[in-house]
């Protein structure tokens, strides 16, 4: 069965590969190792709440955290929080830990850290735990369509990380 993200890619004829883990990985390092990738090739898709019903999607390379002050400043909101698991499922239609920025049921702003596009090939959530989508950088750019490029990586040793 195809996920909404896969249907999105197939409808737009954007090439991708599927990687299925024998069990959902415990962390990004395990996911990267099993996929034969560096941790920075595993793209994290995070959902943040800015206001009661106002959300934004952030893509950041594995191994990095979102720098909260930069995110708040960029969005112009003093209070920004990670969405709860229930909100993630309700807003994206995807289970937490498997969220894809593709095939979302609602139109959401997508902020992308430039580090996402550093590798030639990346993997990201498919919407199903243990199943990843692997795309070339240019294909991911085409799939995302409209997005905002903003450096959101936390400074090593900084405060306010997302985990």
ZAGU-792696 format. One record per atom (N, C-alpha, C, CB): atom name; residue in three letters; x, y, z; residue number from 0. Coordinates in steps of 0.2 Angstrom, whole numbers, plus 5000, padded with zeros to 4 digits. Atoms other than C-alpha are relative to their C-alpha. Glycine has a CB too. Example, Ala and Ser with C-alpha at 12.3 -4.5 7.8 and 13.67 -1.06 7.14 Angstrom:
BEGIN
N:ALA:5004:4994:5000:0
CA:ALA:5062:4978:5039:0
C:ALA:5004:5006:5000:0
CB:ALA:4995:5000:5006:0
N:SER:4996:4994:4999:1
CA:SER:5068:4995:5036:1
C:SER:4996:5005:5003:1
CB:SER:5002:5002:4993:1
END
This chain:
BEGIN
N:UNK:5004:4994:5000:0
CA:UNK:5000:5000:5000:0
C:UNK:5004:5006:5000:0
CB:UNK:4995:5000:5006:0
N:UNK:4996:4994:5001:1
CA:UNK:5007:5017:4995:1
C:UNK:4997:5005:5005:1
CB:UNK:4999:5003:4993:1
N:UNK:5001:4995:4995:2
CA:UNK:5008:5031:5008:2
C:UNK:4998:5006:4996:2
CB:UNK:5006:5002:5004:2
N:UNK:5002:4993:5004:3
CA:UNK:5001:5049:5003:3
C:UNK:5006:5003:4997:3
CB:UNK:4997:5005:5005:3
N:UNK:4994:4997:5003:4
CA:UNK:5019:5054:5001:4
C:UNK:5002:4997:4993:4
CB:UNK:5006:4999:5005:4
N:UNK:4999:5004:5006:5
CA:UNK:5022:5040:4988:5
C:UNK:4995:5002:4995:5
CB:UNK:5000:4993:5001:5
N:UNK:5005:4998:5005:6
CA:UNK:5006:5044:4979:6
C:UNK:5002:5007:4997:6
CB:UNK:4993:5000:5003:6
N:UNK:4998:4993:5002:7
CA:UNK:5012:5063:4979:7
C:UNK:5005:4999:4995:7
CB:UNK:5002:5004:5006:7
N:UNK:4994:5000:5004:8
CA:UNK:5028:5058:4971:8
C:UNK:4998:4996:4993:8
CB:UNK:5006:4996:5003:8
N:UNK:5001:5003:5006:9
CA:UNK:5021:5046:4958:9
C:UNK:4995:5004:4996:9
CB:UNK:4996:4993:5002:9
N:UNK:5005:4996:5004:10
CA:UNK:5007:5058:4953:10
C:UNK:5004:5005:4996:10
CB:UNK:4995:5003:5005:10
N:UNK:4995:4995:5003:11
CA:UNK:5021:5071:4949:11
C:UNK:5006:4997:4996:11
CB:UNK:5002:5004:5005:11
N:UNK:4995:5003:5004:12
CA:UNK:5032:5058:4941:12
C:UNK:5007:5002:5003:12
CB:UNK:4999:5001:4993:12
N:UNK:4994:4998:4997:13
CA:UNK:5046:5062:4953:13
C:UNK:5003:4993:5002:13
CB:UNK:4999:5005:5006:13
N:UNK:4996:5007:4998:14
CA:UNK:5059:5047:4955:14
C:UNK:5002:5000:5007:14
CB:UNK:5006:4999:4996:14
N:UNK:4998:5001:4993:15
CA:UNK:5062:5040:4972:15
C:UNK:5001:4992:5001:15
CB:UNK:4994:5003:5005:15
N:UNK:4999:5007:4998:16
CA:UNK:5067:5023:4980:16
C:UNK:4997:5000:5007:16
CB:UNK:5007:4998:5000:16
N:UNK:5003:5002:4994:17
CA:UNK:5059:5015:4995:17
C:UNK:5005:4996:5004:17
CB:UNK:4993:4996:5000:17
N:UNK:4996:5004:4996:18
CA:UNK:5069:5008:5009:18
C:UNK:4996:4998:5006:18
CB:UNK:5007:5004:5003:18
N:UNK:5004:5003:4994:19
CA:UNK:5061:4996:5022:19
C:UNK:5004:4997:5005:19
CB:UNK:4994:4995:4997:19
N:UNK:4996:5003:4995:20
CA:UNK:5069:4993:5038:20
C:UNK:4997:4994:5003:20
CB:UNK:5001:5005:5006:20
N:UNK:5003:5006:4997:21
CA:UNK:5067:4976:5046:21
C:UNK:4996:5001:5006:21
CB:UNK:5006:4995:5002:21
N:UNK:5004:4998:4994:22
CA:UNK:5061:4985:5062:22
C:UNK:5001:5008:5000:22
CB:UNK:5002:4997:5007:22
N:UNK:4999:4993:5000:23
CA:UNK:5058:5004:5064:23
C:UNK:5007:5002:5004:23
CB:UNK:4994:5004:5003:23
N:UNK:4994:4999:4997:24
CA:UNK:5075:5011:5068:24
C:UNK:4999:5004:5007:24
CB:UNK:5005:5005:4996:24
N:UNK:5001:4997:4994:25
CA:UNK:5078:5017:5086:25
C:UNK:5003:5007:5000:25
CB:UNK:5005:4996:5005:25
N:UNK:4998:4993:5000:26
CA:UNK:5087:5033:5081:26
C:UNK:5003:5001:4993:26
CB:UNK:5006:5001:5005:26
N:UNK:4998:4998:5007:27
CA:UNK:5094:5043:5066:27
C:UNK:5007:4996:4998:27
CB:UNK:5001:5007:5000:27
N:UNK:4994:5004:5002:28
CA:UNK:5111:5034:5067:28
C:UNK:4999:4993:4998:28
CB:UNK:5005:5000:5006:28
N:UNK:5001:5007:5003:29
CA:UNK:5104:5017:5065:29
C:UNK:4996:5001:4994:29
CB:UNK:4995:4997:5005:29
N:UNK:5004:4999:5007:30
CA:UNK:5092:5023:5051:30
C:UNK:5006:5002:4995:30
CB:UNK:4995:5006:5001:30
N:UNK:4995:4998:5005:31
CA:UNK:5107:5031:5042:31
C:UNK:5005:4994:4998:31
CB:UNK:5005:5005:5002:31
N:UNK:4996:5006:5001:32
CA:UNK:5118:5015:5044:32
C:UNK:4997:4995:4996:32
CB:UNK:5002:4997:5007:32
N:UNK:5003:5006:5004:33
CA:UNK:5105:5003:5038:33
C:UNK:4998:5002:4993:33
CB:UNK:4993:4999:5004:33
N:UNK:5001:4998:5007:34
CA:UNK:5102:5014:5023:34
C:UNK:5006:5002:4996:34
CB:UNK:4996:5007:5000:34
N:UNK:4994:4999:5003:35
CA:UNK:5120:5016:5019:35
C:UNK:5001:5007:4999:35
CB:UNK:5001:4996:4994:35
N:UNK:4999:4993:5001:36
CA:UNK:5120:5034:5022:36
C:UNK:5003:5003:5006:36
CB:UNK:4993:5004:4999:36
N:UNK:4997:4996:4994:37
CA:UNK:5128:5048:5033:37
C:UNK:4994:5002:5004:37
CB:UNK:5005:5005:4997:37
N:UNK:5006:4998:4996:38
CA:UNK:5117:5054:5047:38
C:UNK:4997:5007:4997:38
CB:UNK:5002:5001:5007:38
N:UNK:5002:4994:5003:39
CA:UNK:5116:5071:5038:39
C:UNK:4996:4999:4994:39
CB:UNK:5006:5005:4998:39
N:UNK:5005:5002:5005:40
CA:UNK:5107:5062:5024:40
C:UNK:4993:4999:5002:40
CB:UNK:5003:4995:4995:40
N:UNK:5006:5002:4997:41
CA:UNK:5093:5057:5035:41
C:UNK:4996:5007:5002:41
CB:UNK:5000:4995:5006:41
N:UNK:5003:4994:4999:42
CA:UNK:5081:5072:5034:42
C:UNK:4994:5000:5005:42
CB:UNK:4997:5003:4994:42
N:UNK:5006:5000:4995:43
CA:UNK:5070:5076:5049:43
C:UNK:4995:5005:4998:43
CB:UNK:5003:5002:5007:43
N:UNK:5006:4996:5002:44
CA:UNK:5053:5083:5046:44
C:UNK:4996:5001:5007:44
CB:UNK:4995:4997:4995:44
N:UNK:5003:4998:4993:45
CA:UNK:5047:5092:5062:45
C:UNK:4994:5005:4999:45
CB:UNK:5005:5003:5004:45
N:UNK:5006:4996:5000:46
CA:UNK:5030:5100:5065:46
C:UNK:5000:5005:5006:46
CB:UNK:4994:4996:4999:46
N:UNK:5000:4995:4994:47
CA:UNK:5030:5116:5076:47
C:UNK:4993:5004:5000:47
CB:UNK:5006:5005:4999:47
N:UNK:5006:4996:4999:48
CA:UNK:5015:5125:5083:48
C:UNK:5002:5008:5001:48
CB:UNK:4995:4997:5005:48
N:UNK:4999:4993:4999:49
CA:UNK:5015:5144:5082:49
C:UNK:4995:5004:5004:49
CB:UNK:5002:5004:4994:49
N:UNK:5006:4997:4997:50
CA:UNK:4998:5148:5088:50
C:UNK:4995:4994:5000:50
CB:UNK:4997:5006:4996:50
N:UNK:5005:5005:4999:51
CA:UNK:4982:5138:5092:51
C:UNK:4999:4995:4994:51
CB:UNK:4993:5003:5002:51
N:UNK:5001:5004:5007:52
CA:UNK:4979:5132:5074:52
C:UNK:5005:5002:4995:52
CB:UNK:4993:5000:4998:52
N:UNK:4996:4998:5005:53
CA:UNK:4994:5138:5066:53
C:UNK:5007:4996:5000:53
CB:UNK:5002:5008:5000:53
N:UNK:4994:5004:5000:54
CA:UNK:5008:5126:5061:54
C:UNK:5005:5001:4994:54
CB:UNK:4998:4993:5000:54
N:UNK:4995:4999:5005:55
CA:UNK:5024:5126:5051:55
C:UNK:5004:4993:5000:55
CB:UNK:5005:5006:5001:55
N:UNK:4995:5006:5000:56
CA:UNK:5035:5111:5045:56
C:UNK:5007:5002:4999:56
CB:UNK:4997:4996:4994:56
N:UNK:4993:4998:5000:57
CA:UNK:5054:5112:5047:57
C:UNK:5003:4993:4998:57
CB:UNK:5002:5003:5006:57
N:UNK:4996:5005:5003:58
CA:UNK:5066:5101:5037:58
C:UNK:5007:5002:5002:58
CB:UNK:5000:4998:4993:58
N:UNK:4993:4999:4998:59
CA:UNK:5083:5099:5045:59
C:UNK:5004:4993:5000:59
CB:UNK:5000:5003:5008:59
N:UNK:4997:5006:5001:60
CA:UNK:5097:5087:5042:60
C:UNK:5001:4996:5007:60
CB:UNK:5007:5001:4997:60
N:UNK:4999:5004:4995:61
CA:UNK:5100:5073:5054:61
C:UNK:5007:5002:5004:61
CB:UNK:5000:4992:4999:61
N:UNK:4994:4998:4996:62
CA:UNK:5113:5076:5068:62
C:UNK:5000:5008:5002:62
CB:UNK:5006:4999:4996:62
N:UNK:5001:4993:4998:63
CA:UNK:5107:5094:5070:63
C:UNK:4993:5001:5004:63
CB:UNK:5001:5005:4994:63
N:UNK:5006:4998:4996:64
CA:UNK:5094:5102:5081:64
C:UNK:4998:5007:4997:64
CB:UNK:5001:5000:5007:64
N:UNK:5003:4993:5002:65
CA:UNK:5083:5118:5077:65
C:UNK:5002:5005:5006:65
CB:UNK:4992:4999:4999:65
N:UNK:4998:4994:4995:66
CA:UNK:5090:5134:5085:66
C:UNK:4993:5004:5001:66
CB:UNK:5005:5004:4997:66
N:UNK:5007:4997:4998:67
CA:UNK:5074:5140:5094:67
C:UNK:5000:5007:4999:67
CB:UNK:4998:4998:5007:67
N:UNK:5000:4993:5001:68
CA:UNK:5079:5158:5095:68
C:UNK:4999:5002:4992:68
CB:UNK:5006:5004:5003:68
N:UNK:5000:4998:5007:69
CA:UNK:5082:5159:5076:69
C:UNK:4993:4998:4997:69
CB:UNK:5005:4996:4996:69
N:UNK:5006:5001:5003:70
CA:UNK:5066:5150:5072:70
C:UNK:4994:5005:5003:70
CB:UNK:4998:4992:5003:70
N:UNK:5005:4995:4997:71
CA:UNK:5055:5161:5084:71
C:UNK:5001:5007:4996:71
CB:UNK:5001:5001:5007:71
N:UNK:4998:4993:5003:72
CA:UNK:5064:5177:5076:72
C:UNK:4997:4999:4993:72
CB:UNK:5007:5001:5000:72
N:UNK:5002:5000:5007:73
CA:UNK:5061:5171:5058:73
C:UNK:4993:5000:4999:73
CB:UNK:5003:4993:4997:73
N:UNK:5007:5000:5001:74
CA:UNK:5043:5167:5061:74
C:UNK:4996:5006:5003:74
CB:UNK:4997:4993:5004:74
N:UNK:5003:4994:4997:75
CA:UNK:5040:5183:5071:75
C:UNK:4995:4998:5006:75
CB:UNK:4996:5003:4995:75
N:UNK:5004:5002:4994:76
CA:UNK:5032:5173:5086:76
C:UNK:5005:4999:5006:76
CB:UNK:4997:4993:4998:76
N:UNK:4996:5000:4993:77
CA:UNK:5038:5174:5104:77
C:UNK:5000:4993:5002:77
CB:UNK:4998:5005:5005:77
N:UNK:5001:5006:4997:78
CA:UNK:5031:5157:5108:78
C:UNK:4999:4995:4994:78
CB:UNK:4994:5000:5004:78
N:UNK:5001:5005:5005:79
CA:UNK:5034:5142:5096:79
C:UNK:5002:4993:5004:79
CB:UNK:5005:5001:4994:79
N:UNK:4999:5006:4997:80
CA:UNK:5033:5124:5102:80
C:UNK:5000:4994:4995:80
CB:UNK:4995:4999:5006:80
N:UNK:5001:5006:5004:81
CA:UNK:5035:5107:5095:81
C:UNK:4993:4997:5000:81
CB:UNK:5005:4994:5002:81
N:UNK:5007:5002:5000:82
CA:UNK:5018:5100:5090:82
C:UNK:5000:4993:5004:82
CB:UNK:4997:4998:4993:82
N:UNK:5000:5006:4997:83
CA:UNK:5012:5086:5101:83
C:UNK:4999:4994:4995:83
CB:UNK:4993:5000:5005:83
N:UNK:5001:5006:5005:84
CA:UNK:5010:5068:5094:84
C:UNK:4993:5000:4997:84
CB:UNK:5002:4993:5004:84
N:UNK:5007:5000:5002:85
CA:UNK:4992:5070:5093:85
C:UNK:4999:5005:4994:85
CB:UNK:4995:5002:5006:85
N:UNK:5000:4995:5005:86
CA:UNK:4994:5086:5083:86
C:UNK:5003:4998:4994:86
CB:UNK:5003:5007:5003:86
N:UNK:4996:5003:5006:87
CA:UNK:5007:5078:5072:87
C:UNK:4995:4996:4996:87
CB:UNK:5006:4997:5002:87
N:UNK:5004:5004:5004:88
CA:UNK:4995:5065:5067:88
C:UNK:4994:5003:4997:88
CB:UNK:4997:4994:5005:88
N:UNK:5006:4997:5003:89
CA:UNK:4980:5076:5065:89
C:UNK:5001:5005:4995:89
CB:UNK:4997:5004:5006:89
N:UNK:4998:4995:5005:90
CA:UNK:4989:5090:5055:90
C:UNK:5003:4997:4994:90
CB:UNK:5004:5005:5003:90
N:UNK:4996:5003:5006:91
CA:UNK:5000:5079:5044:91
C:UNK:4997:4994:4997:91
CB:UNK:5007:4999:5002:91
N:UNK:5003:5006:5003:92
CA:UNK:4990:5063:5043:92
C:UNK:5006:4994:5001:92
CB:UNK:4998:5000:4993:92
N:UNK:4995:5005:5000:93
CA:UNK:5007:5054:5047:93
C:UNK:5001:4999:5008:93
CB:UNK:5006:5002:4997:93
N:UNK:4998:5002:4993:94
CA:UNK:5013:5045:5063:94
C:UNK:5006:5004:5002:94
CB:UNK:5001:4992:5001:94
N:UNK:4994:4997:4998:95
CA:UNK:5026:5054:5073:95
C:UNK:5006:4995:4999:95
CB:UNK:4999:5002:5008:95
N:UNK:4994:5004:5002:96
CA:UNK:5043:5048:5068:96
C:UNK:5001:4998:4993:96
CB:UNK:5001:4995:5005:96
N:UNK:5000:5002:5007:97
CA:UNK:5038:5045:5050:97
C:UNK:4997:5005:4996:97
CB:UNK:4996:4993:5000:97
N:UNK:5003:4994:5003:98
CA:UNK:5032:5062:5045:98
C:UNK:5004:5002:4993:98
CB:UNK:4999:5006:5004:98
N:UNK:4997:4998:5006:99
CA:UNK:5035:5067:5027:99
C:UNK:4997:5007:4998:99
CB:UNK:4998:4995:4994:99
N:UNK:5002:4993:5002:100
CA:UNK:5034:5085:5020:100
C:UNK:4996:4999:4994:100
CB:UNK:5006:5004:4999:100
N:UNK:5003:5001:5006:101
CA:UNK:5026:5077:5005:101
C:UNK:4993:4997:5001:101
CB:UNK:5004:4996:4995:101
N:UNK:5007:5003:5000:102
CA:UNK:5007:5073:5002:102
C:UNK:4997:5002:5007:102
CB:UNK:5001:4993:5000:102
N:UNK:5003:4998:4994:103
CA:UNK:5002:5083:5017:103
C:UNK:4992:5002:4998:103
CB:UNK:5003:5006:5003:103
N:UNK:5007:4998:5002:104
CA:UNK:4983:5085:5018:104
C:UNK:4998:5007:5001:104
CB:UNK:4995:4996:5005:104
N:UNK:5001:4993:5000:105
CA:UNK:4984:5103:5022:105
C:UNK:5006:5004:4997:105
CB:UNK:4999:5003:5008:105
N:UNK:4995:4996:5002:106
CA:UNK:4994:5117:5015:106
C:UNK:5004:5003:5006:106
CB:UNK:4998:5006:4995:106
N:UNK:4996:4998:4995:107
CA:UNK:5008:5121:5027:107
C:UNK:5006:5004:4998:107
CB:UNK:5002:4995:5005:107
N:UNK:4993:4997:5002:108
CA:UNK:5023:5133:5026:108
C:UNK:5005:4995:5002:108
CB:UNK:5001:5006:5005:108
N:UNK:4994:5004:4999:109
CA:UNK:5039:5123:5024:109
C:UNK:5006:5004:5000:109
CB:UNK:5000:4994:4994:109
N:UNK:4994:4997:4999:110
CA:UNK:5055:5129:5031:110
C:UNK:5006:4995:4999:110
CB:UNK:5001:5004:5007:110
N:UNK:4994:5005:5001:111
CA:UNK:5071:5120:5025:111
C:UNK:5006:5003:5001:111
CB:UNK:5000:4998:4992:111
N:UNK:4993:4998:4999:112
CA:UNK:5088:5122:5032:112
C:UNK:5004:4998:4994:112
CB:UNK:5003:4996:5006:112
N:UNK:4996:5002:5006:113
CA:UNK:5101:5123:5018:113
C:UNK:5004:4994:5000:113
CB:UNK:5005:5006:4999:113
N:UNK:4997:5006:4999:114
CA:UNK:5110:5108:5025:114
C:UNK:4996:4994:4997:114
CB:UNK:5002:4999:5007:114
N:UNK:5004:5006:5003:115
CA:UNK:5096:5097:5019:115
C:UNK:5002:4999:4992:115
CB:UNK:4992:5002:5000:115
N:UNK:4998:5000:5007:116
CA:UNK:5102:5101:5001:116
C:UNK:5007:4999:4999:116
CB:UNK:4998:5006:4996:116
N:UNK:4993:5001:5001:117
CA:UNK:5120:5098:5004:117
C:UNK:5002:4993:4997:117
CB:UNK:5004:5000:5007:117
N:UNK:4998:5006:5003:118
CA:UNK:5121:5079:5000:118
C:UNK:4996:4999:4993:118
CB:UNK:4998:4994:5005:118
N:UNK:5003:5001:5006:119
CA:UNK:5117:5073:4983:119
C:UNK:4993:4996:5000:119
CB:UNK:5005:4996:4995:119
N:UNK:5005:5004:4999:120
CA:UNK:5105:5060:4990:120
C:UNK:4998:5000:5007:120
CB:UNK:5001:4993:4998:120
N:UNK:5002:4999:4993:121
CA:UNK:5094:5061:5005:121
C:UNK:4994:4995:5001:121
CB:UNK:4997:5007:5002:121
N:UNK:5006:5004:4999:122
CA:UNK:5081:5050:5014:122
C:UNK:4995:5004:5005:122
CB:UNK:5002:4993:5003:122
N:UNK:5005:4996:4996:123
CA:UNK:5065:5056:5023:123
C:UNK:4994:4995:5002:123
CB:UNK:4998:5006:4997:123
N:UNK:5006:5004:4998:124
CA:UNK:5049:5049:5031:124
C:UNK:4996:4999:4994:124
CB:UNK:4997:5003:5006:124
N:UNK:5004:5001:5006:125
CA:UNK:5037:5041:5020:125
C:UNK:4992:5000:5003:125
CB:UNK:5001:4992:4998:125
N:UNK:5007:5000:4997:126
CA:UNK:5022:5042:5033:126
C:UNK:4999:4994:5003:126
CB:UNK:4995:5002:4995:126
N:UNK:5001:5007:4996:127
CA:UNK:5024:5024:5039:127
C:UNK:5007:4998:5003:127
CB:UNK:4999:4995:4994:127
N:UNK:4994:5002:4996:128
CA:UNK:5036:5019:5053:128
C:UNK:5004:4994:4996:128
CB:UNK:4998:4998:5007:128
N:UNK:4996:5005:5003:129
CA:UNK:5051:5009:5046:129
C:UNK:5001:5000:4993:129
CB:UNK:4997:4993:5002:129
N:UNK:4999:5000:5007:130
CA:UNK:5049:5014:5028:130
C:UNK:5002:5008:4998:130
CB:UNK:4992:4999:4997:130
N:UNK:4997:4994:5002:131
CA:UNK:5059:5028:5021:131
C:UNK:5000:5001:4992:131
CB:UNK:5007:5001:5002:131
N:UNK:5000:4998:5007:132
CA:UNK:5059:5038:5004:132
C:UNK:5007:5002:4999:132
CB:UNK:4995:5005:4998:132
N:UNK:4993:4997:5002:133
CA:UNK:5076:5041:4996:133
C:UNK:4999:5003:4993:133
CB:UNK:5005:4994:4999:133
N:UNK:5001:4996:5006:134
CA:UNK:5077:5055:4983:134
C:UNK:5007:5003:4999:134
CB:UNK:4995:5005:5001:134
N:UNK:4994:4996:5002:135
CA:UNK:5091:5064:4974:135
C:UNK:4998:5007:5002:135
CB:UNK:5001:5000:4992:135
N:UNK:5001:4993:4998:136
CA:UNK:5093:5082:4980:136
C:UNK:4995:5004:4995:136
CB:UNK:5006:5004:5000:136
N:UNK:5005:4996:5005:137
CA:UNK:5085:5090:4964:137
C:UNK:4993:4997:5000:137
CB:UNK:5004:4999:4993:137
N:UNK:5007:5003:5000:138
CA:UNK:5070:5078:4965:138
C:UNK:4997:5002:5006:138
CB:UNK:5001:4992:4999:138
N:UNK:5003:4998:4994:139
CA:UNK:5067:5083:4983:139
C:UNK:4998:5008:4999:139
CB:UNK:5005:5000:5006:139
N:UNK:5001:4993:5001:140
CA:UNK:5068:5102:4978:140
C:UNK:4994:5000:4995:140
CB:UNK:5006:5003:4996:140
N:UNK:5005:5000:5004:141
CA:UNK:5056:5098:4964:141
C:UNK:4993:4998:5003:141
CB:UNK:5001:4996:4993:141
N:UNK:5006:5003:4997:142
CA:UNK:5044:5088:4975:142
C:UNK:4998:5006:5005:142
CB:UNK:5002:4994:5004:142
N:UNK:5002:4995:4995:143
CA:UNK:5044:5102:4989:143
C:UNK:4996:5006:4997:143
CB:UNK:5006:5002:5003:143
N:UNK:5003:4994:5003:144
CA:UNK:5039:5116:4976:144
C:UNK:5002:5006:5004:144
CB:UNK:4992:4999:5000:144
N:UNK:4999:4994:4996:145
CA:UNK:5037:5131:4987:145
C:UNK:5002:4999:5007:145
CB:UNK:4993:5004:5000:145
N:UNK:4997:5000:4993:146
CA:UNK:5048:5132:5003:146
C:UNK:5004:5006:5001:146
CB:UNK:5004:4993:5000:146
N:UNK:4996:4995:4997:147
CA:UNK:5057:5144:5013:147
C:UNK:5007:4998:5002:147
CB:UNK:4997:5005:5005:147
N:UNK:4993:5002:4998:148
CA:UNK:5076:5142:5014:148
C:UNK:5003:5004:5006:148
CB:UNK:5005:5000:4994:148
N:UNK:4998:4996:4995:149
CA:UNK:5082:5147:5031:149
C:UNK:5005:4996:5005:149
CB:UNK:4994:5003:5004:149
N:UNK:4996:5004:4996:150
CA:UNK:5097:5142:5042:150
C:UNK:4998:5000:5007:150
CB:UNK:5007:5004:5000:150
N:UNK:5003:5001:4994:151
CA:UNK:5090:5135:5057:151
C:UNK:5004:4995:5005:151
CB:UNK:4993:4997:4999:151
N:UNK:4996:5005:4996:152
CA:UNK:5104:5123:5064:152
C:UNK:5002:5004:5006:152
CB:UNK:5006:4998:4996:152
N:UNK:4998:4998:4993:153
CA:UNK:5108:5125:5082:153
C:UNK:5008:5000:5000:153
CB:UNK:4997:4996:5006:153
N:UNK:4992:4999:4998:154
CA:UNK:5126:5131:5087:154
C:UNK:5001:4994:5005:154
CB:UNK:5002:5007:5002:154
N:UNK:4999:5006:4996:155
CA:UNK:5134:5116:5095:155
C:UNK:5001:5003:5007:155
CB:UNK:5007:4997:4998:155
N:UNK:5000:4998:4993:156
CA:UNK:5132:5118:5114:156
C:UNK:4995:5005:5002:156
CB:UNK:5007:5002:5001:156
N:UNK:5005:4995:4999:157
CA:UNK:5118:5130:5112:157
C:UNK:4994:4998:5004:157
CB:UNK:4998:5003:4993:157
N:UNK:5006:5002:4996:158
CA:UNK:5102:5130:5122:158
C:UNK:4994:5000:4995:158
CB:UNK:4999:5005:5006:158
N:UNK:5006:5000:5004:159
CA:UNK:5084:5127:5116:159
C:UNK:4999:4995:4994:159
CB:UNK:4999:5007:4998:159
N:UNK:5000:5005:5005:160
CA:UNK:5086:5112:5106:160
C:UNK:4993:4996:4999:160
CB:UNK:5006:4994:5000:160
N:UNK:5007:5003:5001:161
CA:UNK:5071:5102:5099:161
C:UNK:5000:4993:5003:161
CB:UNK:4998:4999:4993:161
N:UNK:5001:5006:4997:162
CA:UNK:5076:5086:5108:162
C:UNK:5005:5000:5006:162
CB:UNK:5003:4994:4996:162
END
